[in-house]
Amino acid sequence: VFLVVGQEMHWQGRVIGLIMGASLMSIPALIWLYRHKALLRPVNPDMVKAALIFGLPLVPHYAAMLLSTMSDRLLLDHLATRTELGIYTVAFQLSSVVYILIHTFMLAWSPWFYEHLKLDTGATRRRVVLLTYALSALALLGGLAYGVSTWVLYEFMVDDAYSSGYDVAIVLSLAQAMIGLQIMISAFITFARKTSALATITLVTGVVNIAISYILIQMMGMMG
């Protein structure tokens, strides 16, 4: 806020703020690692190899997710009007609450999830799967309910110039819930250490998403 508003640095201030925030938080982390002698431990080549095999495919996975998330606004910027882009951006920000809630829940649920999968019994895994189905249904219903209820936010928090984005907010809220489902399902793939398959799925999904969005935006505008 200081850089963007106070110093009028616009997007550059946002970037500098992110870099400075991450850098400052890394200092106590490094101190903690040093005090616990985690920085001085001998390197195990087998562990490094296993970590790279598991972790490297996650780089294109998250890159594809980021590109897919940003592609809608980039396409709207080139294929639609700036007015539509602004209305869509407001609707997107309001709908992001759904994703934030699901992502926060997954952070809390993940320890229980992985702990029970490690038990490797048929009854436990069946329980986890059934619970995942129930949570998926709850996420979809919750996303839809939130999207419908955004009329309250549009009424009291959003300028009338952006009110036409209400229908878009409903669809985007449901889409954010579906992205949350992707996180839930990908946890199974990650547990099975099939990160290469996860990266492939995400890349293919991202390409299909961009291609369909390109066509539908030209046909339906921001609703596409």
The 8 nearest C-alpha neighbors of each residue, nearest first, counted from 0:
[[1, 3, 4, 2, 5, 13, 12, 16],
 [0, 2, 5, 4, 3, 6, 12, 7],
 [1, 3, 6, 12, 0, 5, 8, 4],
 [4, 2, 8, 9, 7, 12, 0, 1],
 [5, 3, 7, 0, 1, 6, 2, 8],
 [4, 6, 1, 2, 7, 3, 0, 8],
 [5, 7, 2, 8, 4, 3, 1, 12],
 [8, 6, 3, 4, 9, 5, 2, 12],
 [7, 9, 12, 3, 6, 11, 2, 10],
 [10, 8, 3, 11, 12, 7, 13, 4],
 [11, 9, 13, 12, 14, 8, 3, 15],
 [10, 12, 14, 13, 9, 8, 15, 3],
 [13, 11, 8, 2, 3, 15, 10, 14],
 [12, 14, 10, 16, 11, 15, 17, 3],
 [15, 13, 11, 17, 16, 12, 18, 10],
 [14, 16, 12, 18, 17, 13, 19, 11],
 [17, 15, 13, 19, 14, 18, 20, 12],
 [16, 18, 20, 14, 15, 19, 21, 13],
 [17, 19, 15, 21, 16, 20, 22, 14],
 [18, 20, 22, 16, 21, 17, 23, 15],
 [21, 19, 17, 23, 22, 18, 16, 24],
 [20, 22, 24, 18, 19, 23, 17, 25],
 [23, 21, 19, 25, 20, 24, 18, 26],
 [22, 24, 20, 25, 21, 26, 19, 27],
 [25, 23, 21, 26, 22, 27, 20, 28],
 [24, 26, 28, 22, 23, 27, 29, 21],
 [25, 27, 29, 28, 24, 23, 30, 22],
 [28, 26, 30, 29, 25, 31, 24, 23],
 [27, 29, 25, 31, 26, 30, 32, 24],
 [28, 30, 32, 26, 31, 27, 33, 25],
 [31, 29, 27, 33, 28, 32, 34, 26],
 [32, 30, 28, 34, 29, 33, 27, 35],
 [31, 33, 37, 29, 35, 30, 34, 38],
 [34, 32, 36, 30, 35, 31, 38, 37],
 [35, 33, 31, 36, 32, 30, 37, 29],
 [34, 36, 32, 33, 37, 31, 38, 30],
 [37, 35, 33, 34, 38, 39, 32, 40],
 [36, 38, 32, 35, 39, 40, 33, 34],
 [39, 37, 36, 33, 40, 32, 35, 29],
 [40, 38, 36, 37, 41, 33, 42, 32],
 [39, 41, 37, 38, 42, 36, 43, 35],
 [42, 40, 43, 39, 38, 37, 44, 36],
 [41, 43, 44, 40, 47, 46, 39, 45],
 [42, 44, 46, 45, 47, 41, 48, 40],
 [45, 43, 47, 46, 48, 42, 49, 41],
 [46, 44, 48, 47, 43, 49, 50, 42],
 [45, 47, 49, 43, 48, 44, 50, 42],
 [48, 46, 44, 50, 45, 49, 51, 43],
 [49, 47, 45, 51, 50, 46, 44, 52],
 [48, 50, 46, 52, 51, 47, 53, 45],
 [49, 51, 47, 53, 48, 52, 54, 46],
 [52, 50, 54, 48, 53, 55, 49, 47],
 [53, 51, 49, 50, 54, 55, 48, 56],
 [52, 54, 50, 51, 55, 49, 194, 192],
 [53, 55, 51, 57, 56, 50, 52, 58],
 [54, 56, 57, 51, 58, 52, 53, 59],
 [57, 55, 195, 58, 54, 194, 198, 59],
 [56, 58, 60, 55, 54, 59, 61, 198],
 [57, 59, 60, 56, 61, 55, 62, 54],
 [60, 58, 62, 61, 57, 63, 56, 198],
 [61, 59, 198, 57, 63, 58, 62, 201],
 [60, 62, 64, 63, 58, 59, 57, 65],
 [63, 61, 59, 65, 64, 60, 58, 66],
 [62, 64, 66, 60, 61, 65, 202, 59],
 [65, 63, 61, 67, 62, 66, 68, 60],
 [66, 64, 68, 62, 63, 67, 61, 69],
 [67, 65, 63, 69, 68, 64, 70, 62],
 [66, 68, 64, 70, 205, 65, 69, 63],
 [69, 67, 65, 66, 70, 64, 71, 72],
 [70, 68, 66, 67, 71, 72, 65, 73],
 [69, 71, 73, 67, 72, 68, 66, 74],
 [72, 70, 74, 73, 69, 75, 68, 212],
 [73, 71, 75, 74, 70, 69, 76, 84],
 [72, 74, 70, 76, 75, 71, 69, 77],
 [73, 75, 71, 77, 76, 72, 78, 70],
 [76, 74, 79, 72, 78, 77, 73, 84],
 [75, 77, 73, 74, 78, 79, 72, 84],
 [78, 76, 74, 75, 79, 73, 80, 72],
 [77, 79, 75, 74, 76, 217, 216, 80],
 [80, 78, 75, 76, 77, 220, 83, 81],
 [81, 79, 82, 83, 84, 76, 78, 75],
 [80, 82, 84, 83, 85, 76, 79, 75],
 [83, 81, 85, 80, 84, 86, 79, 87],
 [82, 84, 86, 80, 85, 81, 87, 221],
 [83, 85, 81, 87, 82, 86, 75, 88],
 [84, 86, 88, 82, 83, 87, 81, 89],
 [87, 85, 161, 83, 89, 164, 88, 84],
 [86, 88, 90, 84, 85, 89, 83, 91],
 [89, 87, 91, 85, 90, 86, 84, 92],
 [88, 90, 92, 91, 86, 87, 93, 85],
 [91, 89, 168, 87, 93, 88, 92, 164],
 [92, 90, 88, 94, 89, 93, 87, 95],
 [91, 93, 95, 89, 94, 90, 88, 96],
 [92, 94, 90, 91, 95, 96, 89, 168],
 [93, 95, 172, 91, 96, 92, 171, 168],
 [96, 94, 92, 98, 97, 93, 91, 99],
 [95, 97, 99, 94, 98, 100, 93, 92],
 [98, 96, 95, 100, 99, 94, 142, 175],
 [97, 99, 101, 175, 95, 100, 96, 102],
 [100, 98, 96, 102, 97, 101, 103, 95],
 [99, 101, 103, 97, 98, 102, 104, 96],
 [102, 100, 104, 98, 103, 99, 179, 105],
 [101, 103, 105, 99, 104, 100, 98, 106],
 [104, 102, 100, 106, 105, 101, 99, 107],
 [103, 105, 101, 107, 102, 106, 108, 100],
 [106, 104, 108, 102, 107, 103, 109, 101],
 [107, 105, 103, 104, 109, 108, 102, 110],
 [106, 108, 104, 105, 109, 103, 110, 111],
 [109, 107, 105, 111, 106, 110, 104, 112],
 [108, 110, 112, 111, 106, 105, 107, 113],
 [111, 109, 112, 113, 108, 114, 107, 106],
 [112, 110, 114, 109, 108, 113, 115, 107],
 [111, 113, 109, 110, 115, 114, 108, 116],
 [114, 112, 116, 115, 110, 111, 109, 117],
 [113, 115, 111, 117, 112, 116, 110, 118],
 [116, 114, 118, 117, 113, 112, 111, 123],
 [115, 117, 113, 118, 114, 119, 124, 112],
 [118, 116, 119, 114, 115, 113, 120, 112],
 [117, 119, 115, 116, 120, 114, 123, 124],
 [120, 118, 117, 116, 121, 124, 123, 115],
 [121, 119, 123, 122, 118, 124, 116, 117],
 [120, 122, 124, 123, 125, 119, 126, 118],
 [123, 121, 125, 120, 124, 126, 119, 127],
 [124, 122, 126, 120, 125, 121, 127, 115],
 [123, 125, 127, 126, 121, 122, 116, 120],
 [126, 124, 122, 128, 123, 127, 121, 129],
 [125, 127, 123, 129, 124, 128, 130, 122],
 [126, 128, 124, 130, 125, 129, 131, 123],
 [127, 129, 131, 125, 130, 126, 124, 132],
 [130, 128, 132, 126, 131, 127, 125, 133],
 [129, 131, 133, 127, 132, 128, 126, 134],
 [130, 132, 128, 134, 129, 133, 135, 127],
 [133, 131, 135, 129, 130, 134, 136, 128],
 [132, 134, 130, 136, 131, 135, 137, 129],
 [135, 133, 137, 131, 136, 132, 138, 130],
 [134, 136, 138, 132, 137, 133, 131, 180],
 [137, 135, 139, 133, 138, 134, 140, 132],
 [136, 138, 134, 140, 135, 139, 141, 133],
 [137, 139, 141, 135, 136, 140, 176, 142],
 [140, 138, 142, 136, 141, 137, 176, 143],
 [141, 139, 143, 137, 142, 138, 144, 136],
 [140, 142, 138, 144, 139, 143, 137, 145],
 [143, 141, 173, 139, 145, 172, 176, 140],
 [142, 144, 146, 140, 173, 141, 145, 139],
 [145, 143, 141, 147, 146, 142, 140, 148],
 [146, 144, 148, 142, 147, 143, 141, 149],
 [145, 147, 169, 143, 172, 149, 148, 144],
 [146, 148, 144, 145, 149, 169, 143, 150],
 [147, 149, 145, 150, 146, 151, 144, 152],
 [150, 148, 152, 151, 146, 147, 145, 153],
 [149, 151, 153, 148, 152, 154, 165, 147],
 [152, 150, 154, 149, 153, 148, 155, 156],
 [153, 151, 149, 156, 154, 155, 150, 157],
 [152, 154, 157, 150, 151, 156, 155, 162],
 [155, 153, 151, 152, 150, 156, 157, 162],
 [154, 156, 152, 153, 157, 151, 158, 150],
 [157, 155, 152, 153, 154, 158, 151, 159],
 [158, 156, 153, 155, 159, 152, 154, 161],
 [157, 159, 160, 161, 156, 162, 153, 154],
 [160, 158, 162, 161, 157, 153, 154, 163],
 [159, 161, 158, 162, 163, 86, 157, 82],
 [162, 160, 86, 159, 163, 158, 164, 157],
 [161, 163, 159, 164, 160, 165, 153, 158],
 [164, 162, 161, 165, 166, 86, 160, 159],
 [163, 165, 167, 162, 86, 166, 90, 161],
 [164, 166, 168, 167, 163, 162, 169, 150],
 [167, 165, 169, 168, 164, 170, 163, 222],
 [166, 168, 164, 170, 165, 169, 222, 171],
 [169, 167, 90, 171, 165, 166, 170, 146],
 [170, 168, 146, 172, 166, 167, 171, 147],
 [171, 169, 167, 173, 172, 168, 174, 166],
 [170, 172, 174, 168, 173, 169, 94, 175],
 [173, 171, 94, 175, 146, 169, 142, 174],
 [172, 174, 142, 176, 143, 170, 171, 175],
 [175, 173, 171, 177, 176, 172, 170, 178],
 [176, 174, 178, 172, 98, 177, 173, 97],
 [175, 177, 179, 173, 174, 178, 142, 139],
 [178, 176, 180, 174, 179, 175, 181, 173],
 [177, 179, 181, 175, 180, 176, 174, 182],
 [180, 178, 176, 182, 177, 181, 101, 98],
 [181, 179, 177, 183, 178, 182, 135, 184],
 [180, 182, 178, 184, 179, 183, 185, 177],
 [183, 181, 179, 185, 180, 184, 186, 178],
 [184, 182, 180, 181, 186, 185, 179, 131],
 [183, 185, 181, 186, 182, 187, 180, 188],
 [184, 186, 188, 182, 187, 183, 181, 189],
 [185, 187, 189, 184, 188, 183, 190, 182],
 [188, 186, 190, 185, 189, 184, 191, 183],
 [189, 187, 185, 191, 186, 190, 193, 192],
 [188, 190, 192, 186, 191, 187, 194, 193],
 [189, 191, 187, 192, 188, 186, 113, 193],
 [190, 192, 188, 189, 193, 187, 194, 186],
 [193, 191, 189, 190, 194, 188, 53, 195],
 [194, 192, 196, 191, 195, 188, 189, 197],
 [193, 195, 197, 196, 192, 56, 189, 198],
 [196, 194, 198, 56, 197, 193, 199, 57],
 [195, 197, 199, 194, 193, 198, 200, 188],
 [196, 198, 194, 200, 195, 199, 201, 193],
 [197, 199, 60, 195, 201, 196, 200, 56],
 [200, 198, 196, 202, 197, 201, 203, 195],
 [199, 201, 197, 203, 198, 202, 204, 196],
 [200, 202, 204, 198, 199, 203, 60, 205],
 [203, 201, 205, 199, 204, 200, 63, 198],
 [204, 202, 206, 200, 205, 201, 199, 207],
 [205, 203, 201, 207, 202, 206, 208, 200],
 [204, 206, 208, 202, 67, 203, 207, 201],
 [205, 207, 203, 209, 208, 204, 210, 202],
 [208, 206, 210, 204, 205, 209, 211, 203],
 [209, 207, 205, 211, 206, 210, 204, 212],
 [208, 210, 212, 206, 207, 211, 213, 205],
 [211, 209, 207, 213, 212, 208, 206, 214],
 [212, 210, 214, 208, 213, 209, 207, 215],
 [211, 213, 209, 215, 214, 210, 216, 208],
 [214, 212, 210, 211, 216, 215, 209, 217],
 [213, 215, 211, 212, 217, 216, 210, 218],
 [214, 216, 223, 218, 212, 217, 219, 213],
 [217, 215, 220, 223, 219, 218, 213, 214],
 [216, 218, 215, 214, 220, 219, 78, 213],
 [217, 219, 215, 216, 220, 214, 223, 213],
 [220, 218, 223, 216, 215, 222, 217, 221],
 [219, 221, 216, 222, 223, 217, 218, 79],
 [220, 222, 223, 216, 83, 87, 219, 75],
 [223, 221, 220, 219, 167, 216, 215, 166],
 [222, 215, 216, 219, 221, 220, 212, 218]]
